[in-house]
Amino acid sequence: MDTISVNQFRNNLKGYLEQVFRKNKPLKVNLRSGGAFVVLSADDWEREQETLFVLQNRDLMQQIAASIETHNRKPSKAGG
């Protein structure tokens, strides 16, 4: 994640926002007070929320683990 100062962000707001959308990559902005915030697209934020939901859902994680285990047990069909 790229990091810039709040002054850089303010001076080229449009350019940085276009970069966030074009690259689908969040941007960290450091404040003079020592704090910081992150700019990301709404689509990226929604994907992050969905990922967190899955990771925090024990039942879904168990289903994923069982699916991976089943997949890994299947014999390989390499070499045709």
PyMOL Python script that loads the backbone (N, CA, C, O; Angstrom):
from pymol import cmd

cmd.read_pdbstr("""\
ATOM      1  N   MET A   1       0.857  -1.174   0.000  1.00  0.00           N
ATOM      2  CA  MET A   1       0.000   0.000   0.000  1.00  0.00           C
ATOM      3  C   MET A   1       0.898   1.231   0.000  1.00  0.00           C
ATOM      4  O   MET A   1       1.796   1.361   0.832  1.00  0.00           O
ATOM      5  N   ASP A   2       0.645   2.119  -0.933  1.00  0.00           N
ATOM      6  CA  ASP A   2       1.384   3.375  -0.989  1.00  0.00           C
ATOM      7  C   ASP A   2       0.941   4.277   0.159  1.00  0.00           C
ATOM      8  O   ASP A   2      -0.202   4.218   0.611  1.00  0.00           O
ATOM      9  N   THR A   3       1.870   5.111   0.620  1.00  0.00           N
ATOM     10  CA  THR A   3       1.585   6.054   1.703  1.00  0.00           C
ATOM     11  C   THR A   3       2.008   7.448   1.275  1.00  0.00           C
ATOM     12  O   THR A   3       3.096   7.639   0.734  1.00  0.00           O
ATOM     13  N   ILE A   4       1.135   8.423   1.522  1.00  0.00           N
ATOM     14  CA  ILE A   4       1.440   9.817   1.203  1.00  0.00           C
ATOM     15  C   ILE A   4       1.029  10.701   2.375  1.00  0.00           C
ATOM     16  O   ILE A   4       0.342  10.257   3.295  1.00  0.00           O
ATOM     17  N   SER A   5       1.457  11.948   2.327  1.00  0.00           N
ATOM     18  CA  SER A   5       1.057  12.917   3.358  1.00  0.00           C
ATOM     19  C   SER A   5      -0.302  13.501   3.004  1.00  0.00           C
ATOM     20  O   SER A   5      -0.732  13.457   1.851  1.00  0.00           O
ATOM     21  N   VAL A   6      -0.962  14.040   3.996  1.00  0.00           N
ATOM     22  CA  VAL A   6      -2.261  14.660   3.763  1.00  0.00           C
ATOM     23  C   VAL A   6      -2.123  15.855   2.820  1.00  0.00           C
ATOM     24  O   VAL A   6      -3.041  16.148   2.054  1.00  0.00           O
ATOM     25  N   ASN A   7      -0.975  16.549   2.870  1.00  0.00           N
ATOM     26  CA  ASN A   7      -0.756  17.671   1.955  1.00  0.00           C
ATOM     27  C   ASN A   7      -0.675  17.195   0.512  1.00  0.00           C
ATOM     28  O   ASN A   7      -1.257  17.816  -0.378  1.00  0.00           O
ATOM     29  N   GLN A   8       0.044  16.092   0.267  1.00  0.00           N
ATOM     30  CA  GLN A   8       0.121  15.540  -1.084  1.00  0.00           C
ATOM     31  C   GLN A   8      -1.279  15.138  -1.558  1.00  0.00           C
ATOM     32  O   GLN A   8      -1.663  15.403  -2.697  1.00  0.00           O
ATOM     33  N   PHE A   9      -2.025  14.497  -0.668  1.00  0.00           N
ATOM     34  CA  PHE A   9      -3.371  14.041  -1.008  1.00  0.00           C
ATOM     35  C   PHE A   9      -4.272  15.212  -1.374  1.00  0.00           C
ATOM     36  O   PHE A   9      -4.985  15.170  -2.377  1.00  0.00           O
ATOM     37  N   ARG A  10      -4.234  16.243  -0.562  1.00  0.00           N
ATOM     38  CA  ARG A  10      -5.069  17.421  -0.803  1.00  0.00           C
ATOM     39  C   ARG A  10      -4.680  18.118  -2.100  1.00  0.00           C
ATOM     40  O   ARG A  10      -5.548  18.589  -2.835  1.00  0.00           O
ATOM     41  N   ASN A  11      -3.390  18.189  -2.386  1.00  0.00           N
ATOM     42  CA  ASN A  11      -2.922  18.903  -3.572  1.00  0.00           C
ATOM     43  C   ASN A  11      -3.257  18.189  -4.881  1.00  0.00           C
ATOM     44  O   ASN A  11      -3.321  18.823  -5.935  1.00  0.00           O
ATOM     45  N   ASN A  12      -3.471  16.878  -4.819  1.00  0.00           N
ATOM     46  CA  ASN A  12      -3.786  16.139  -6.036  1.00  0.00           C
ATOM     47  C   ASN A  12      -4.891  15.127  -5.762  1.00  0.00           C
ATOM     48  O   ASN A  12      -4.780  13.957  -6.131  1.00  0.00           O
ATOM     49  N   LEU A  13      -5.949  15.583  -5.117  1.00  0.00           N
ATOM     50  CA  LEU A  13      -7.047  14.711  -4.708  1.00  0.00           C
ATOM     51  C   LEU A  13      -7.596  13.900  -5.876  1.00  0.00           C
ATOM     52  O   LEU A  13      -7.724  12.680  -5.777  1.00  0.00           O
ATOM     53  N   LYS A  14      -7.917  14.560  -6.969  1.00  0.00           N
ATOM     54  CA  LYS A  14      -8.508  13.870  -8.114  1.00  0.00           C
ATOM     55  C   LYS A  14      -7.569  12.792  -8.650  1.00  0.00           C
ATOM     56  O   LYS A  14      -8.008  11.679  -8.940  1.00  0.00           O
ATOM     57  N   GLY A  15      -6.298  13.106  -8.783  1.00  0.00           N
ATOM     58  CA  GLY A  15      -5.327  12.147  -9.301  1.00  0.00           C
ATOM     59  C   GLY A  15      -5.178  10.930  -8.406  1.00  0.00           C
ATOM     60  O   GLY A  15      -5.105   9.803  -8.897  1.00  0.00           O
ATOM     61  N   TYR A  16      -5.133  11.146  -7.096  1.00  0.00           N
ATOM     62  CA  TYR A  16      -5.004  10.020  -6.169  1.00  0.00           C
ATOM     63  C   TYR A  16      -6.262   9.159  -6.155  1.00  0.00           C
ATOM     64  O   TYR A  16      -6.172   7.934  -6.073  1.00  0.00           O
ATOM     65  N   LEU A  17      -7.426   9.784  -6.232  1.00  0.00           N
ATOM     66  CA  LEU A  17      -8.663   9.005  -6.262  1.00  0.00           C
ATOM     67  C   LEU A  17      -8.751   8.170  -7.540  1.00  0.00           C
ATOM     68  O   LEU A  17      -9.179   7.016  -7.500  1.00  0.00           O
ATOM     69  N   GLU A  18      -8.352   8.744  -8.659  1.00  0.00           N
ATOM     70  CA  GLU A  18      -8.341   7.987  -9.915  1.00  0.00           C
ATOM     71  C   GLU A  18      -7.379   6.805  -9.823  1.00  0.00           C
ATOM     72  O   GLU A  18      -7.659   5.723 -10.340  1.00  0.00           O
ATOM     73  N   GLN A  19      -6.244   7.023  -9.161  1.00  0.00           N
ATOM     74  CA  GLN A  19      -5.251   5.959  -8.985  1.00  0.00           C
ATOM     75  C   GLN A  19      -5.824   4.815  -8.140  1.00  0.00           C
ATOM     76  O   GLN A  19      -5.617   3.643  -8.454  1.00  0.00           O
ATOM     77  N   VAL A  20      -6.542   5.160  -7.069  1.00  0.00           N
ATOM     78  CA  VAL A  20      -7.155   4.143  -6.201  1.00  0.00           C
ATOM     79  C   VAL A  20      -8.134   3.289  -7.006  1.00  0.00           C
ATOM     80  O   VAL A  20      -8.144   2.065  -6.868  1.00  0.00           O
ATOM     81  N   PHE A  21      -8.945   3.915  -7.835  1.00  0.00           N
ATOM     82  CA  PHE A  21      -9.921   3.181  -8.640  1.00  0.00           C
ATOM     83  C   PHE A  21      -9.250   2.387  -9.754  1.00  0.00           C
ATOM     84  O   PHE A  21      -9.615   1.237  -9.997  1.00  0.00           O
ATOM     85  N   ARG A  22      -8.275   2.987 -10.431  1.00  0.00           N
ATOM     86  CA  ARG A  22      -7.633   2.345 -11.582  1.00  0.00           C
ATOM     87  C   ARG A  22      -6.809   1.128 -11.159  1.00  0.00           C
ATOM     88  O   ARG A  22      -6.838   0.095 -11.828  1.00  0.00           O
ATOM     89  N   LYS A  23      -6.080   1.248 -10.061  1.00  0.00           N
ATOM     90  CA  LYS A  23      -5.196   0.166  -9.619  1.00  0.00           C
ATOM     91  C   LYS A  23      -5.874  -0.806  -8.661  1.00  0.00           C
ATOM     92  O   LYS A  23      -5.313  -1.855  -8.345  1.00  0.00           O
ATOM     93  N   ASN A  24      -7.075  -0.467  -8.195  1.00  0.00           N
ATOM     94  CA  ASN A  24      -7.749  -1.278  -7.161  1.00  0.00           C
ATOM     95  C   ASN A  24      -6.811  -1.528  -5.991  1.00  0.00           C
ATOM     96  O   ASN A  24      -6.695  -2.646  -5.489  1.00  0.00           O
ATOM     97  N   LYS A  25      -6.155  -0.473  -5.576  1.00  0.00           N
ATOM     98  CA  LYS A  25      -5.160  -0.565  -4.507  1.00  0.00           C
ATOM     99  C   LYS A  25      -5.416   0.572  -3.518  1.00  0.00           C
ATOM    100  O   LYS A  25      -5.477   1.735  -3.920  1.00  0.00           O
ATOM    101  N   PRO A  26      -5.568   0.248  -2.219  1.00  0.00           N
ATOM    102  CA  PRO A  26      -5.815   1.308  -1.237  1.00  0.00           C
ATOM    103  C   PRO A  26      -4.623   2.246  -1.104  1.00  0.00           C
ATOM    104  O   PRO A  26      -3.496   1.904  -1.462  1.00  0.00           O
ATOM    105  N   LEU A  27      -4.892   3.413  -0.591  1.00  0.00           N
ATOM    106  CA  LEU A  27      -3.881   4.440  -0.389  1.00  0.00           C
ATOM    107  C   LEU A  27      -3.944   4.914   1.061  1.00  0.00           C
ATOM    108  O   LEU A  27      -5.009   5.304   1.540  1.00  0.00           O
ATOM    109  N   LYS A  28      -2.815   4.882   1.758  1.00  0.00           N
ATOM    110  CA  LYS A  28      -2.753   5.356   3.147  1.00  0.00           C
ATOM    111  C   LYS A  28      -2.317   6.814   3.148  1.00  0.00           C
ATOM    112  O   LYS A  28      -1.336   7.185   2.503  1.00  0.00           O
ATOM    113  N   VAL A  29      -3.064   7.637   3.886  1.00  0.00           N
ATOM    114  CA  VAL A  29      -2.770   9.065   3.969  1.00  0.00           C
ATOM    115  C   VAL A  29      -2.433   9.394   5.418  1.00  0.00           C
ATOM    116  O   VAL A  29      -3.256   9.211   6.315  1.00  0.00           O
ATOM    117  N   ASN A  30      -1.203   9.884   5.637  1.00  0.00           N
ATOM    118  CA  ASN A  30      -0.753  10.247   6.976  1.00  0.00           C
ATOM    119  C   ASN A  30      -1.127  11.688   7.299  1.00  0.00           C
ATOM    120  O   ASN A  30      -0.893  12.598   6.504  1.00  0.00           O
ATOM    121  N   LEU A  31      -1.709  11.880   8.473  1.00  0.00           N
ATOM    122  CA  LEU A  31      -2.064  13.216   8.949  1.00  0.00           C
ATOM    123  C   LEU A  31      -0.900  13.825   9.720  1.00  0.00           C
ATOM    124  O   LEU A  31      -0.039  13.108  10.230  1.00  0.00           O
ATOM    125  N   ARG A  32      -0.881  15.137   9.800  1.00  0.00           N
ATOM    126  CA  ARG A  32       0.168  15.819  10.570  1.00  0.00           C
ATOM    127  C   ARG A  32       0.126  15.436  12.044  1.00  0.00           C
ATOM    128  O   ARG A  32       1.158  15.439  12.715  1.00  0.00           O
ATOM    129  N   SER A  33      -1.049  15.111  12.548  1.00  0.00           N
ATOM    130  CA  SER A  33      -1.213  14.780  13.969  1.00  0.00           C
ATOM    131  C   SER A  33      -0.652  13.408  14.325  1.00  0.00           C
ATOM    132  O   SER A  33      -0.589  13.040  15.498  1.00  0.00           O
ATOM    133  N   GLY A  34      -0.243  12.650  13.301  1.00  0.00           N
ATOM    134  CA  GLY A  34       0.277  11.320  13.554  1.00  0.00           C
ATOM    135  C   GLY A  34      -0.717  10.231  13.204  1.00  0.00           C
ATOM    136  O   GLY A  34      -0.334   9.066  13.094  1.00  0.00           O
ATOM    137  N   GLY A  35      -1.979  10.577  13.027  1.00  0.00           N
ATOM    138  CA  GLY A  35      -2.988   9.603  12.628  1.00  0.00           C
ATOM    139  C   GLY A  35      -2.898   9.325  11.134  1.00  0.00           C
ATOM    140  O   GLY A  35      -2.051   9.881  10.434  1.00  0.00           O
ATOM    141  N   ALA A  36      -3.764   8.475  10.670  1.00  0.00           N
ATOM    142  CA  ALA A  36      -3.782   8.141   9.250  1.00  0.00           C
ATOM    143  C   ALA A  36      -5.171   7.644   8.869  1.00  0.00           C
ATOM    144  O   ALA A  36      -5.954   7.227   9.723  1.00  0.00           O
ATOM    145  N   PHE A  37      -5.460   7.695   7.582  1.00  0.00           N
ATOM    146  CA  PHE A  37      -6.681   7.074   7.066  1.00  0.00           C
ATOM    147  C   PHE A  37      -6.347   6.386   5.759  1.00  0.00           C
ATOM    148  O   PHE A  37      -5.315   6.649   5.142  1.00  0.00           O
ATOM    149  N   VAL A  38      -7.241   5.497   5.346  1.00  0.00           N
ATOM    150  CA  VAL A  38      -7.035   4.732   4.127  1.00  0.00           C
ATOM    151  C   VAL A  38      -8.165   5.044   3.160  1.00  0.00           C
ATOM    152  O   VAL A  38      -9.334   5.092   3.544  1.00  0.00           O
ATOM    153  N   VAL A  39      -7.804   5.254   1.906  1.00  0.00           N
ATOM    154  CA  VAL A  39      -8.771   5.508   0.854  1.00  0.00           C
ATOM    155  C   VAL A  39      -8.834   4.257  -0.019  1.00  0.00           C
ATOM    156  O   VAL A  39      -7.808   3.786  -0.510  1.00  0.00           O
ATOM    157  N   LEU A  40     -10.039   3.721  -0.211  1.00  0.00           N
ATOM    158  CA  LEU A  40     -10.225   2.597  -1.121  1.00  0.00           C
ATOM    159  C   LEU A  40     -11.585   2.704  -1.767  1.00  0.00           C
ATOM    160  O   LEU A  40     -12.476   3.383  -1.254  1.00  0.00           O
ATOM    161  N   SER A  41     -11.746   2.034  -2.892  1.00  0.00           N
ATOM    162  CA  SER A  41     -13.015   2.115  -3.617  1.00  0.00           C
ATOM    163  C   SER A  41     -14.101   1.378  -2.841  1.00  0.00           C
ATOM    164  O   SER A  41     -13.809   0.509  -2.019  1.00  0.00           O
ATOM    165  N   ALA A  42     -15.340   1.729  -3.106  1.00  0.00           N
ATOM    166  CA  ALA A  42     -16.467   1.059  -2.448  1.00  0.00           C
ATOM    167  C   ALA A  42     -16.495  -0.422  -2.802  1.00  0.00           C
ATOM    168  O   ALA A  42     -16.813  -1.251  -1.949  1.00  0.00           O
ATOM    169  N   ASP A  43     -16.169  -0.770  -4.045  1.00  0.00           N
ATOM    170  CA  ASP A  43     -16.139  -2.183  -4.444  1.00  0.00           C
ATOM    171  C   ASP A  43     -15.092  -2.950  -3.645  1.00  0.00           C
ATOM    172  O   ASP A  43     -15.355  -4.059  -3.180  1.00  0.00           O
ATOM    173  N   ASP A  44     -13.911  -2.367  -3.485  1.00  0.00           N
ATOM    174  CA  ASP A  44     -12.857  -3.022  -2.703  1.00  0.00           C
ATOM    175  C   ASP A  44     -13.287  -3.177  -1.249  1.00  0.00           C
ATOM    176  O   ASP A  44     -13.036  -4.210  -0.629  1.00  0.00           O
ATOM    177  N   TRP A  45     -13.935  -2.145  -0.706  1.00  0.00           N
ATOM    178  CA  TRP A  45     -14.388  -2.208   0.690  1.00  0.00           C
ATOM    179  C   TRP A  45     -15.420  -3.327   0.857  1.00  0.00           C
ATOM    180  O   TRP A  45     -15.370  -4.081   1.829  1.00  0.00           O
ATOM    181  N   GLU A  46     -16.344  -3.432  -0.082  1.00  0.00           N
ATOM    182  CA  GLU A  46     -17.365  -4.484   0.003  1.00  0.00           C
ATOM    183  C   GLU A  46     -16.740  -5.868  -0.075  1.00  0.00           C
ATOM    184  O   GLU A  46     -17.155  -6.774   0.648  1.00  0.00           O
ATOM    185  N   ARG A  47     -15.735  -6.047  -0.954  1.00  0.00           N
ATOM    186  CA  ARG A  47     -15.039  -7.335  -1.031  1.00  0.00           C
ATOM    187  C   ARG A  47     -14.337  -7.653   0.281  1.00  0.00           C
ATOM    188  O   ARG A  47     -14.359  -8.798   0.732  1.00  0.00           O
ATOM    189  N   GLU A  48     -13.722  -6.665   0.892  1.00  0.00           N
ATOM    190  CA  GLU A  48     -13.060  -6.866   2.190  1.00  0.00           C
ATOM    191  C   GLU A  48     -14.077  -7.292   3.248  1.00  0.00           C
ATOM    192  O   GLU A  48     -13.801  -8.178   4.056  1.00  0.00           O
ATOM    193  N   GLN A  49     -15.238  -6.670   3.243  1.00  0.00           N
ATOM    194  CA  GLN A  49     -16.268  -7.014   4.217  1.00  0.00           C
ATOM    195  C   GLN A  49     -16.762  -8.445   4.013  1.00  0.00           C
ATOM    196  O   GLN A  49     -16.986  -9.170   4.983  1.00  0.00           O
ATOM    197  N   GLU A  50     -16.933  -8.853   2.753  1.00  0.00           N
ATOM    198  CA  GLU A  50     -17.356 -10.222   2.465  1.00  0.00           C
ATOM    199  C   GLU A  50     -16.314 -11.226   2.935  1.00  0.00           C
ATOM    200  O   GLU A  50     -16.655 -12.261   3.507  1.00  0.00           O
ATOM    201  N   THR A  51     -15.044 -10.918   2.694  1.00  0.00           N
ATOM    202  CA  THR A  51     -13.958 -11.805   3.138  1.00  0.00           C
ATOM    203  C   THR A  51     -13.955 -11.924   4.650  1.00  0.00           C
ATOM    204  O   THR A  51     -13.826 -13.025   5.185  1.00  0.00           O
ATOM    205  N   LEU A  52     -14.094 -10.814   5.341  1.00  0.00           N
ATOM    206  CA  LEU A  52     -14.123 -10.853   6.806  1.00  0.00           C
ATOM    207  C   LEU A  52     -15.310 -11.663   7.311  1.00  0.00           C
ATOM    208  O   LEU A  52     -15.189 -12.398   8.291  1.00  0.00           O
ATOM    209  N   PHE A  53     -16.443 -11.533   6.656  1.00  0.00           N
ATOM    210  CA  PHE A  53     -17.624 -12.300   7.057  1.00  0.00           C
ATOM    211  C   PHE A  53     -17.346 -13.796   6.958  1.00  0.00           C
ATOM    212  O   PHE A  53     -17.654 -14.556   7.876  1.00  0.00           O
ATOM    213  N   VAL A  54     -16.759 -14.213   5.830  1.00  0.00           N
ATOM    214  CA  VAL A  54     -16.464 -15.636   5.645  1.00  0.00           C
ATOM    215  C   VAL A  54     -15.450 -16.103   6.680  1.00  0.00           C
ATOM    216  O   VAL A  54     -15.629 -17.156   7.292  1.00  0.00           O
ATOM    217  N   LEU A  55     -14.397 -15.335   6.878  1.00  0.00           N
ATOM    218  CA  LEU A  55     -13.349 -15.733   7.818  1.00  0.00           C
ATOM    219  C   LEU A  55     -13.863 -15.820   9.255  1.00  0.00           C
ATOM    220  O   LEU A  55     -13.355 -16.615  10.046  1.00  0.00           O
ATOM    221  N   GLN A  56     -14.843 -15.026   9.589  1.00  0.00           N
ATOM    222  CA  GLN A  56     -15.378 -15.024  10.951  1.00  0.00           C
ATOM    223  C   GLN A  56     -16.516 -16.018  11.142  1.00  0.00           C
ATOM    224  O   GLN A  56     -16.992 -16.199  12.263  1.00  0.00           O
ATOM    225  N   ASN A  57     -16.962 -16.667  10.066  1.00  0.00           N
ATOM    226  CA  ASN A  57     -18.074 -17.602  10.138  1.00  0.00           C
ATOM    227  C   ASN A  57     -17.518 -19.021  10.238  1.00  0.00           C
ATOM    228  O   ASN A  57     -17.027 -19.579   9.257  1.00  0.00           O
ATOM    229  N   ARG A  58     -17.602 -19.588  11.426  1.00  0.00           N
ATOM    230  CA  ARG A  58     -17.028 -20.911  11.682  1.00  0.00           C
ATOM    231  C   ARG A  58     -17.592 -21.973  10.743  1.00  0.00           C
ATOM    232  O   ARG A  58     -16.836 -22.788  10.215  1.00  0.00           O
ATOM    233  N   ASP A  59     -18.911 -21.978  10.526  1.00  0.00           N
ATOM    234  CA  ASP A  59     -19.532 -22.981   9.662  1.00  0.00           C
ATOM    235  C   ASP A  59     -18.997 -22.899   8.228  1.00  0.00           C
ATOM    236  O   ASP A  59     -18.674 -23.920   7.622  1.00  0.00           O
ATOM    237  N   LEU A  60     -18.907 -21.685   7.696  1.00  0.00           N
ATOM    238  CA  LEU A  60     -18.385 -21.536   6.339  1.00  0.00           C
ATOM    239  C   LEU A  60     -16.931 -21.988   6.248  1.00  0.00           C
ATOM    240  O   LEU A  60     -16.543 -22.641   5.279  1.00  0.00           O
ATOM    241  N   MET A  61     -16.131 -21.645   7.244  1.00  0.00           N
ATOM    242  CA  MET A  61     -14.722 -22.041   7.237  1.00  0.00           C
ATOM    243  C   MET A  61     -14.588 -23.561   7.317  1.00  0.00           C
ATOM    244  O   MET A  61     -13.700 -24.136   6.687  1.00  0.00           O
ATOM    245  N   GLN A  62     -15.456 -24.213   8.080  1.00  0.00           N
ATOM    246  CA  GLN A  62     -15.422 -25.677   8.154  1.00  0.00           C
ATOM    247  C   GLN A  62     -15.818 -26.287   6.814  1.00  0.00           C
ATOM    248  O   GLN A  62     -15.237 -27.289   6.397  1.00  0.00           O
ATOM    249  N   GLN A  63     -16.794 -25.698   6.140  1.00  0.00           N
ATOM    250  CA  GLN A  63     -17.203 -26.189   4.819  1.00  0.00           C
ATOM    251  C   GLN A  63     -16.060 -26.037   3.808  1.00  0.00           C
ATOM    252  O   GLN A  63     -15.821 -26.925   2.990  1.00  0.00           O
ATOM    253  N   ILE A  64     -15.376 -24.928   3.873  1.00  0.00           N
ATOM    254  CA  ILE A  64     -14.248 -24.699   2.969  1.00  0.00           C
ATOM    255  C   ILE A  64     -13.140 -25.715   3.246  1.00  0.00           C
ATOM    256  O   ILE A  64     -12.584 -26.300   2.316  1.00  0.00           O
ATOM    257  N   ALA A  65     -12.821 -25.923   4.521  1.00  0.00           N
ATOM    258  CA  ALA A  65     -11.780 -26.883   4.882  1.00  0.00           C
ATOM    259  C   ALA A  65     -12.147 -28.288   4.423  1.00  0.00           C
ATOM    260  O   ALA A  65     -11.294 -29.018   3.919  1.00  0.00           O
ATOM    261  N   ALA A  66     -13.412 -28.673   4.594  1.00  0.00           N
ATOM    262  CA  ALA A  66     -13.860 -30.003   4.166  1.00  0.00           C
ATOM    263  C   ALA A  66     -13.775 -30.132   2.645  1.00  0.00           C
ATOM    264  O   ALA A  66     -13.397 -31.186   2.134  1.00  0.00           O
ATOM    265  N   SER A  67     -14.115 -29.088   1.936  1.00  0.00           N
ATOM    266  CA  SER A  67     -14.048 -29.107   0.480  1.00  0.00           C
ATOM    267  C   SER A  67     -12.605 -29.254   0.007  1.00  0.00           C
ATOM    268  O   SER A  67     -12.328 -30.012  -0.922  1.00  0.00           O
ATOM    269  N   ILE A  68     -11.700 -28.540   0.637  1.00  0.00           N
ATOM    270  CA  ILE A  68     -10.276 -28.641   0.281  1.00  0.00           C
ATOM    271  C   ILE A  68      -9.765 -30.047   0.560  1.00  0.00           C
ATOM    272  O   ILE A  68      -9.028 -30.617  -0.245  1.00  0.00           O
ATOM    273  N   GLU A  69     -10.149 -30.594   1.683  1.00  0.00           N
ATOM    274  CA  GLU A  69      -9.733 -31.949   2.047  1.00  0.00           C
ATOM    275  C   GLU A  69     -10.251 -32.960   1.016  1.00  0.00           C
ATOM    276  O   GLU A  69      -9.507 -33.837   0.576  1.00  0.00           O
ATOM    277  N   THR A  70     -11.510 -32.837   0.638  1.00  0.00           N
ATOM    278  CA  THR A  70     -12.092 -33.729  -0.369  1.00  0.00           C
ATOM    279  C   THR A  70     -11.352 -33.591  -1.699  1.00  0.00           C
ATOM    280  O   THR A  70     -11.037 -34.588  -2.350  1.00  0.00           O
ATOM    281  N   HIS A  71     -11.083 -32.367  -2.089  1.00  0.00           N
ATOM    282  CA  HIS A  71     -10.372 -32.112  -3.341  1.00  0.00           C
ATOM    283  C   HIS A  71      -8.983 -32.738  -3.313  1.00  0.00           C
ATOM    284  O   HIS A  71      -8.561 -33.341  -4.300  1.00  0.00           O
ATOM    285  N   ASN A  72      -8.271 -32.605  -2.207  1.00  0.00           N
ATOM    286  CA  ASN A  72      -6.915 -33.125  -2.099  1.00  0.00           C
ATOM    287  C   ASN A  72      -6.879 -34.656  -2.081  1.00  0.00           C
ATOM    288  O   ASN A  72      -5.853 -35.250  -2.413  1.00  0.00           O
ATOM    289  N   ARG A  73      -7.977 -35.294  -1.700  1.00  0.00           N
ATOM    290  CA  ARG A  73      -8.015 -36.755  -1.661  1.00  0.00           C
ATOM    291  C   ARG A  73      -8.278 -37.372  -3.027  1.00  0.00           C
ATOM    292  O   ARG A  73      -7.987 -38.552  -3.226  1.00  0.00           O
ATOM    293  N   LYS A  74      -8.815 -36.620  -3.965  1.00  0.00           N
ATOM    294  CA  LYS A  74      -9.135 -37.148  -5.290  1.00  0.00           C
ATOM    295  C   LYS A  74      -7.838 -37.518  -6.000  1.00  0.00           C
ATOM    296  O   LYS A  74      -6.860 -36.773  -5.936  1.00  0.00           O
ATOM    297  N   PRO A  75      -7.828 -38.686  -6.690  1.00  0.00           N
ATOM    298  CA  PRO A  75      -6.620 -39.063  -7.426  1.00  0.00           C
ATOM    299  C   PRO A  75      -6.362 -38.104  -8.582  1.00  0.00           C
ATOM    300  O   PRO A  75      -7.293 -37.616  -9.222  1.00  0.00           O
ATOM    301  N   SER A  76      -5.116 -37.850  -8.830  1.00  0.00           N
ATOM    302  CA  SER A  76      -4.726 -36.952  -9.911  1.00  0.00           C
ATOM    303  C   SER A  76      -4.956 -37.629 -11.247  1.00  0.00           C
ATOM    304  O   SER A  76      -4.716 -38.828 -11.391  1.00  0.00           O
ATOM    305  N   LYS A  77      -5.425 -36.860 -12.231  1.00  0.00           N
ATOM    306  CA  LYS A  77      -5.652 -37.380 -13.576  1.00  0.00           C
ATOM    307  C   LYS A  77      -4.561 -36.901 -14.528  1.00  0.00           C
ATOM    308  O   LYS A  77      -4.787 -36.794 -15.734  1.00  0.00           O
ATOM    309  N   ALA A  78      -3.397 -36.616 -13.995  1.00  0.00           N
ATOM    310  CA  ALA A  78      -2.285 -36.130 -14.822  1.00  0.00           C
ATOM    311  C   ALA A  78      -1.810 -37.228 -15.763  1.00  0.00           C
ATOM    312  O   ALA A  78      -1.812 -38.408 -15.413  1.00  0.00           O
ATOM    313  N   GLY A  79      -1.419 -36.837 -16.920  1.00  0.00           N
ATOM    314  CA  GLY A  79      -0.854 -37.766 -17.874  1.00  0.00           C
ATOM    315  C   GLY A  79      -1.881 -38.481 -18.729  1.00  0.00           C
ATOM    316  O   GLY A  79      -1.515 -39.295 -19.576  1.00  0.00           O
ATOM    317  N   GLY A  80      -3.172 -38.192 -18.523  1.00  0.00           N
ATOM    318  CA  GLY A  80      -4.254 -38.603 -19.340  1.00  0.00           C
ATOM    319  C   GLY A  80      -4.479 -39.998 -19.573  1.00  0.00           C
ATOM    320  O   GLY A  80      -5.417 -40.362 -20.282  1.00  0.00           O
TER     321      GLY A  80
END
""", "prot")
cmd.dss("prot")
cmd.show_as("cartoon", "prot")
cmd.util.cbc("prot")
cmd.orient("prot")
